[in-house]
């Protein structure tokens, strides 16, 4: 089964240890349970207090109805006690028709004779809901049912029921922000290490390279005076010196590439296929040393101009091709480079395809992480730097399009096309 990765993990991404993840997960769950339990305890106490208040009000009302001065006492209890409650109540007659209501959400306090039809509809809907919950008390006097008093939860109860979710959400957001901040700090530290290492490497290479160039010029200056010195059956001394110079120049380019890491590179409009051709030719000249059966396939197409830093983007392709060649069998290995216009003509898509050993899903997830390598030698920074060059410096994308063990790997790079006005013919 082949493995597909739609996008990439960010370079510098460091996986959080599983025990830490589990600790944070169960910690948040535990805090949520504690909050919910305690809040529910308080809510239940408030509900019980509301029920007791309702029974008290109903008892007072019933006593007033039995009093000789029931009219005065009833009005006094209604005006001073019932009207001062702070939770939803509805007084309904024996036919469950609302007569008086208070503290209903979205409905003004009022009485049936004075209410409009819209308010009455809302009150009846609330009454039906409270009746279904069994939240009512009968007001009886002399074995006669006068009213049913329906009651709901105070507004404070409804607010408290939301509190655990608000608190857990705030804690979760705080943890998430802290985690992201920690990860960004760690990535920034890693980035600074790479930049410092790259610049130090360039600095250290500079001195011996200058010396090698000086010695090369000295050898070349002596060549005309001693034309037969160093001649061999295979290559003349001049050719050997020329190849030495080419390799030293390449070392200079490598040092220059390292020095560009960490700074803002200058971007120019160049033909992408020119860059690919140079990279392919460089490795084709070295194929006899890598294996007689290895092949690199590449076919030029029409010009496709992109705004890039030529040195850095060449480094990326050389890195990908080198990795592909090393992953292939020395007899039957094939590396194919494809270039095409994609994403509705907005980008150039380059794919480096090999028929090597491939990667497992776990390896694909770690392929851009600094320090990761499947080789016995190497620092594991090549693809990390390639990721940074493509993503940060060129606003492109680089990712593993396709890979599975035994079936090779396809790396894909997407770079935005340059404006036609900036293209150099």
N, C-alpha and C positions, 0 to 999 in steps of 0.2 A: 504494500500500500504506500502510495507516494504521499509526501508531506508538503503542504502548501502554507506559506506564511504571507498574508496579505500585506503586512507592514512589518516594521522592524522594532526592536527594542532600542531605546536611546543609548548612545554610547555613554559610558560612565555610570550606567545603571547598575546598582549593587542590590542583589536580592536580599530582602529582609529575612533573617533566620526564621524557620518555622516555629520554634518555641516562642519567639517574641510575638509572632502573628497570633498564635493560639492564646498567649497571655492577654494580649490586647482584646481579642475577640471575646474571650470568656469574662474578662474584666468588665467590658461594656455591658455584656449580658447580665452579669451579677449586679452591677449598679442599676440597670434598668429594672430588674426584679425587685430590688430593695426599694427603689422609688415607687414603683407601682404598688407594692404591698403596703407600704406606709401610707401612701396617698389614699388607697382604697380603704384602709382602716379609718382614716380621718373622715372620708366621705360617708362611710357606713354610720359613723357616730353622728355626723350632721343629719343624715337621713332619719336616724332614730330620734334625734332631738326635734326634727321637724314633725315627725309623727306624733310625738308626745305633746308638742305645742298645739297641733290640730285637735287632738283629743281633749286638751284643756279648754280650747276655745269652744269646742262643741259642747263640752260639759257645762261651761258657763252659760252658753246660749240656751241649753235645755233647762237649766235652773231658772233663767230669766223668763222663759216661756211659762213655767209653772207658778211664777210669783203673781201675787194679786196685782202688783203694779207692772205687769209684764210689758206693757207698751213702753214705759219709761226705761225700765231696766234693759229691755231688748235693744232699744235705740242706743242707750249708753254703751252697752257691750259692743254693739255693731260699730259705733262711731269711734270709740276709744281703743278697742282691742282688735276687732276683725279688720278694720280699715288700716291698721298700722303694721300688718304682717308684711314680711319682706320676701315672701316666696309665692309662687303662682297658686291662686285659689279660684274655684268656680263654685258658686251656689246654684244648684239646679232643683227644680221642683220634682214632684213624684213621677212626672212624665219625662224626666231627664231633659227638660228644656231650661237652658241657661237663664238665670235671673240676675246674677251679679258676678263680676269677675275682677280680678286685680293681678298685677304683675305678670301678665301674659306677654310673651315676646312678640312684638310686632302688632299688638292690639292695645289700644288705649283702655285704661280702666273705665268701667262703666256699668250701666244696668240695661236690661233688655228693652224697656220702653224707649230709651234714648239712643240706642245703637242703630247703626245703619246695617243693611243686609250683608255687606262684605265682612264687617266685623263679626256679625253673628255666625257667618259661615266658618270663619277662622276659630271662633270660640267653640262651636260645635265639634270641629275637627280635633281640637285639643282635648275637649271633654271625652270624646270617643276613645282617644289614645289613653287617657288616664283611667277610664273605665276598664279598658282592656288589661291594664296593669293592676287593677284592683285597688287603686289609690283613692279611696273615698270613705267617708264616715257619714252615717245617717244621723240626722237631727230629729229626734222623736220626743213628743210630749203628749202625755195622756193617751198613750198607745196610738198616736197619730203621727204619720210621717210628714214632717213639714218640709224639710230640705235634705238634699244630699250635698255634702261639702267635698269637692274634689280638690286635691292638692298635688303640686309638683315639687321638684327639687329647687332649693334656692339657687340663685345665680352663682354663688360662691362654690356650690357643689359641682356645677358644670365646669367652672373654671379649674377647680382642683383636679377633675378627671382628665383634663388636658395637660396638667403640669408635668407628669412623668415623661410624656412624649416630648414636650418642649425641653425639659432638662436633659434627657438622653440625647436629643438632637444637638443641643449646644455642646455637650461633652464630646459627641462623635465628631462634630465640626472642629472643635478645638484639637482633638487628637489628630484628625486628618491634616489640619493646617500645620500642626507641629511636625508630623511625619514628613509632609512635603517640604517644609523648611529644612528639616534635618537632611533629607535626601538632596536638596539643592545645594546645601552647604558642602555635603560630601562630594557631590559632582564638581562643584567649583574647586574644591581642594585637589581633586584628581586632575582637573583640567590644568590647574596651575603647575602640578607636577609634570604633566606631559609637556607643557610649554617650556618649563625650565629645562627639562631633560633634552628637548629638541634643540633649544638654543645653545645649551652647553655642548651637545654633540657637534653642532655646526662650528662652534668656536674651536673645539678640540681638533676637528678635521682640518681647519684652516691652515694651521702651521705646517703640518707635514705635507699638505698638498702644495703649498707654496714652495717648499723645499724640493719636492718631486719635479715640479715644473722647471725649477732652476737647473737641477741635474739633467733633465731631459734636453734643455736647450744647450747645455754644455756638451752632451754627447752628440747632438746634431751639429754643433759647430766644429767638432773634430772629424766628422764623417767625411767631408771632401778630402781632407789631408790623408786619411787612411781609408781608402775606398774598400779595401778587402777585409777590414776588421769586422769580425762578427758575422761574416757571410755564412749561410748554411744552404743546404740543398733545397730546403723547402721555401724559406722566405729570406729576402735580402734584409740587411740591417735597416735600411730606410723604411721598409714596410713594417718591421718590428717596432721601430720608433714611432711610426705613424699610429700603430694600434695601441702602443703604450700611451700616446698622447690622447687618443680617443677615450681610453679607460680613465685616465686622469681627469679629462674634461667631464666625464660622467660623474666621477667622484665630486667634482666641484659643483655639478648640478644637484647632486644629492645633499651636499652641505648647504647649498642655497635653499633647497626645499625645506630642510629642517629649520633654517633661519626664518622662513616665512610663517611657520607655525606660531600662533599667538598674536600675529599682527594682522592688519586688514590688507589682504592682497589686492593688487590692481587687476581688474578684469578687462579683457579685451575680446573683441568679436573674432572668433577663429572658426575654421571649418573643422567640425568634429571628426570627420573621416581622416583628415590629415594627422590629427593626434593619434587616432587608432592605428593608422598605417605605420607611423613611426614606432609605436609600441610593439606592433606585430613584427616588424622587420628586425627590431632589436633582439627579440627572442628567437626569431627564425635563424639568425646568424649563430645562435648558441645551441640550437637543437642537437647537433651532432654530439655535444658534450652531455646532453640530458638523456638521449636515447634515440636510436636510429629509427624507431617506429613512430615516434611522436609527431603529430601534425597540428598545425594551426591554420584554421580556415577563416578567411576574411575576404569579403568582396566589397569594393568601393561602390558607392552610389552617388547620386547627385549631391551637391554641396549642401550641408546643413550647418548653419552658423549658430554658435552659442557664445554667450559672454562668460568667459572663464579665465582663470589664471592658468596659463598653459603648463607651467612647471608642476603645479599642484595636481591638476587634473590628470596629467600624464602619469604622475606618481600613483594615482588611484588605479588607473588601468593596468599599469605595470604590476602593481601589487596583486590585482585580481588574476591576471594572466599567469603570473608566477605561481600563485597558489593553485590555480587550475592545473598547470603542468605538473606540479609536485604531487597532486592528488591522482594523476592518471598513471596507467601502466606504461612502462617505457617502450613497449612493443606495439600495443594496440590503442594507445591514448590519442584522443582527438579533442582539441579545444576549438570551439567555434565562437567567433565574435559577430554579433548581429547588431545592426543599427537601423532605426526606422523612426518615422514621425508618428506620434501617438497623442492621445488625449485631445482629440479634435484639432490637431495641428498646432497645439500650444507647446509641446515638449518634444525633445529628442530622447528616445528610449534605446539604451544600449544594454545588450545582454551578453554575458560571458558564460558559455555553456561548456561543461566538460562531461566526459563519461567515466569519471573516476569513482572512488569508493563511496562518495556521497556522505551525508550527515544524518544522524538521528534527530528526532524532534528536540531532544534535550540539547544537542549540540547547536542546532539552529537558533535556539533561544539565547544561547550564550555567545554567539559568534562575534558580536560587536562589543562585547565586554572587554575592558582593558585587562591584559594579562592572560586572557584565555587563548590557548593554542593546543592543537592536536599533534604538533610536531615535537620531536625530542629536543630540538633546539629552537631558539627564537624567544622573543619577549612577549609575543601576543599583542602587539600594539599596531600592527599593520592595518587591520580592518577597522580598528578603533579610530585611527587617524584618517583612514579613507572615509569613514562615516562623518567625521567632523568636517573634512574638506568639502564633501558633497552637500551635507545638510546645512552647515552653518555658514560656510563661505560662499556657496553657490546657490543656496536656497533650492536645492534639489532633493531627490530621494534616492536612497540605496537600501536594498533589502534582498533577502533570499526569496526568490520567486518560487523555486521548486527544488526539493532535495529529498533523497531517501537513500538508505544504505544500499550500496551495490548498483545504484542507478544514476549516479552523477549528481551534479549541482548546477543550478542556474542562478547567477547573481544578476540583478537588474538595477540599472541606474537611470533616473529620469532627470533631465536638465531642461530648464526653460529655453525656448528658442530666442535668439537675439532678434531685435527689430531689423527689418530689411534695410532700413536706412543706415544701420551701423555695420552691416555685413561688408566684409572686405572681399573683393573678388580676386 
